[in-house]
Amino acid sequence: MIRDARGRVLLTRRTEGRDLAGLWEFPGGKREPGETPEAALSRELHEELGIDAEIGAEVIRVPQIYPDKRLVLDVRHVRAWRGSARGREGQALAWVPPHKLASYAMPPADRPVVAALEQPERYLVTPEPEDDGVWLAGLSTALAAGVRRVQLRAPALAAGDRARWRQLAAAAAKRCRAAKAELLVNADLELALELGLGLHLRAAQLRELGERPLAAGLPLAASCHDADELRAAQALGCDFAVVGSVKPTPSHPSVLGIGWEAFAALRESVSLPIYAIGGLGPDDLAEARRHGAQGVAAIRSLWPG
C-alpha cells in the first residue's frame, strides 16, 4: 500500500493474458519459497515498478478462495521508496484518492483492503438502555473516544415501548451525525427508513429478503454464522458483515467460540469486510486484522464504564 505526497494510493491494472485481467489491484506479487514477506514485497515492487521500497507495518492479511486457487493477501504499508514508479511490465498505474478506491473494479481479495484503509476498525453494539439519559451520555463518551460505527440494538425496549425506542434512536442519530459516525438500527427496517439510518440485519432476515432493502447511500450489514449466510449477505448487497462468536463471552462463558482459524476460513468465502465479534476488544485488533477482519465488534469493551 503506497501513498504519494498527496495521500493518493497506487493501484496497478492486471494485464491481458493473466487471470482477472483488467482489474485494478494493490501492487505486489507472490512470495517465493524461503522468502520473508518483506523481502518478497521489496523484490516484487522493484521488478514491477522500478522502485526500492522500505516495507512498513502490516495493514491486513486477507485469506481468499478463487475457483482455481486459494491465497492469503498480506498487505503492508510502504514507509518510503526511492525511484519513480512506472509500469515495467506494461501495466497501467493509477494514483487514486482514498475515498475513490471503492469505485475501481478489483479482485475479491483486494476489496477488504480498501475497507481496512477507509472504514472504522471498531463497531460498537449498544447495550440495552435502563436510563435513557445515562445511556445517551455513554454513547457520547464512546463517540468522543473515536467510535465511528454504531449498531443501535435494544431488543427488549423495541418490543416493549415503541415510542420510547423511536425517541431514543432519533436522539442517538443526532449525536452520531454530529460526530460523523454511522448509525445502523438492529433488525428494524421500518425505523431505519423513517429516520434515514442504516440497517443491521439478523441472520434470519437474510433468508426473507429478495433484494437490498435500503438505498445504496445507507449502510447495510448482517450478522452471519456460516459461509452460506455470508454469501447471502454479499448477494443481497450488504456493505459489511459480523461473524462470531470468536471467543467465549461473559454472557456465554461455557461457549468456547469458533476461534481465529475458523473465522479466517469463513473470511475467505466472500469479499465483504467482516468484523469479528465475541469476547473481543481493542487489544484484539491486530490479531483480527491478521485473520482478515475489518476489526472488532463489541458491546462491553467499546461501551464506557
N, C-alpha and C positions, 0 to 999 in steps of 0.2 A: 504494500500500500504506500504509494509515493505521492507526496503533495508538493506542489510548487510554491513559490513565494506568495502567491495569491490565494493559497489554500485549496486550489483545484486538485483533483485526484486523477492520476493517469490510468486510462484504460487502453487496452490493445484489442484489435479485432482479429479473430481467428481466420486464417487464410483458407482459400479454396483447396479442396483435397484433404482437409483434416475433418475429423468428426466435429459436429456442431459449428461448421464453417459459417462465417458471417456474424456470429455472436460476439459481443464485447465481454472482456474479462479483465481481471487484475493480472498484471504481468507476472510471469514465473514459469515454472516447469517441474519436471519430475526429479525426484531425489534418486540418485544412483546408489547402488549398494555400497555401504561403508561411509557415505557422506552424512554429515550433520545437516539438519535443516538450514542452518545459517550458511554453511558452505555451498549447499545446493542452490539456494536462492541467489547468493552472490555470483556464482558461476552463470546461472541462467540469465540474470539481468545483464551481465556483461555480453553474453552470446546474443541475446535478443535485442538489447537496447544500446549496447556500447558504453555502458556506464559502470563505474566502480562504486559499489554501494556499501554503506555501513548499515548493517542489519540491526534493527532495534527490537522493541518489546513485542510480545505476542498480541494479536488482535482477537483471533478466534480460530478454532480448529473445527472444520465442518466435515463430518462423515457423510458420504453421499453414494447412493446406488444408482448406476446408469444401466441401460439394457445390456451392455457388453462388459461392464467393469464396475468395480467399487473403488472408491478413493477417499482420502482424507485431505482436504484443502487446508493447509497450515499457513495462516496469513500472519505476516509480520509488518510492523511499521518499518519504513526505511528512514533512518535518522538523518542521513546526509548522503550525497553522492557526488562523484566527480565525472565530468564529461557532459555531453549534450545528448539527451535521449532521442533516438531515432529508430525506425523500424528496420533492423538489419536483415530481417528475414522476409521483407516485403509486406509486413503487416501495417495496417493503418493505426495511428495513435490519436487519442483524444484526451485533452485536459478538461475535466468536467467539474463544474461546481458541485459540491456535495449534495445539495438539495435536488439536483437533476439526475443523480446516478440511477434512481429507480426507473427513469424513463428509458433507459438503454436495455435492449434485449440481451439477456445474459444466460449462461448455463445455470442449471438449478443450484449448483454448489456455491455460486458467486452471490446469489440473492441474499442469503443470510448475512453475508459480509457487509452488504450495503446497509442492512438494518443495524448491524453491530456498530457501524460508523455513525449512524444518524438518529437512531431511536433510543429511548430510555432503556437502561440496563436494570432498572428496578420497577416492578409492577406491584403497587400497593393494593391489597384487597382489604376493604374496610371491615372492622368488626361490627357486630350488632350494636346499635346505639341503645344506651339506657337513658342518659340525659342528653338531649339534643345539643344544648349549649356546650357541654363538655366535649361531646363528640365532634362538633364543628371546630372547636379550639384545637382538638387533636389533629384534625385534618389540616388546619392551617399550619400547625407545627411541622407536620410531615412535608408539606409543600415548601415551607421555609428551609427545610433540610435538604431540598433538592429533588424530591419525588416529582416526576413529571408524567406519570401514567397511573391512573387510579381506577379501580373497579369498585363501584358502589354496590355493596352486597349486604342486604339486611332482610333475609327471607321471612323471619318472624314478623318484623314490622310491616313488610309489604303485604303479607297475608292478613294481618290483623287490623291495620289502620291505614287505609289507602290515602286519605287526605294528609296525614302526617308524613307518610312516605314521600308523597309528591313534594310537599313543602321542604322536606329535608334535602331531597335530590336537587331542587331548584337552588337552595342555599349553597349546596356543595358545588354545583355547576358554576355559580358566581365566583366562588373562591378559586376554583380550578382555572377558569378563564383569566382571572387576574394574574395567576401565576404562570400562564401559558402552558398549562398541563392538560392532557387528555383525560376525559372522564367517560367511562363506559358503565352502563347500568347492567346489572346481572339479570339476564333472562327476560326482562320486562320490555318487550318491543313497543307496546303502546306508550309507555312513559318515555322511552328513548326518542320516539318520533315526536311526541308532544313537546319535549324540551330541547330537541335538536342535539341529542347526545349520542355517543357510541353505544354499542350493544355487545355484551359478553354472553354468548350462548352456552347453555348447558349441553352436555354431550347428547342427551336425548332429543334436543331441539334440532340437531343436525339432520336427524332422520325425518323430521317433519317438514322441513323447508325445501322447496324445489328451486328457489333462486335467492340471490342475495337480498335480504330484507331492507337494507339501508342504501342510500346513495353512496357513490364512491368516495365522497369527501368526508364521510363519517366513519370512524374506526369500527371494525367488526372483528371479534375474537371468539374463541371457543375453548372450552375445557375438553381435553381428549385423554384417552387412556390406552389406546392401541393404534396400530397403523391404519386400520380401516377408518377410524374416526378422524385421524389426521388427514387422510386422503379426502374424506368427505368435507372437512373444513376447507381444504385447499380448493376443491371443486366448487364449493359454494362462494368462494371469493373472500374468505376471511383474510385479514391483514396479518394476524398472528394467532398463535395458539398457546395453551398452557398444558403441560404434561407433568404428571406425578401420581402419587407421592414418591419423591426420590428417597427421602429418609423418614424414619419414624417421627411423628409429631407428638406434642404434649397431649393433644386430644385423642390420639390413637397410638399410645406407646407400644402396644403389642404388635402393630403392623410394621414389618421391617422396612417397607418401601422397596421400590424396584431397583435402586442403585444406579450409579452413573453409567455403567456399561449398557444396561438395558435402556436407559434414556438415550444414549448415543445410537443404539440400534433402531430406535423409533425415529430419531432425528434424520437418519439417512434416507427415509422413505419419502420425504417431501422437501420442498424448498422454502416452506414457511419459516419465518422467525418463530422460535419456540422458547417460552420461559419455562424453567424448571421450578416446581413447587413442592413443598412438603418438608418441613424441618430445616428450612434454608434461610439464610440471611446475607447481609452484605459481605461477610467474611467468606462466603462460598462463591463469590462472583468469578474469581479467577478459575476455580475448578469447573464451574458451569461453562465458561467460555471454552475451556479445553475439551469439553464434550459436546460442543456445538450449540450451546444455549445462547439465546439473546441476552439472558440474565436470569434473575430470580424473581419469583412472585411470592408474596408472603403477607400474612396478617401481622402476627405478633412482632416479628423482628423489624418491621418497617413502620409500625404504629408507635407513637411516643408513649412513654410511661410504663 
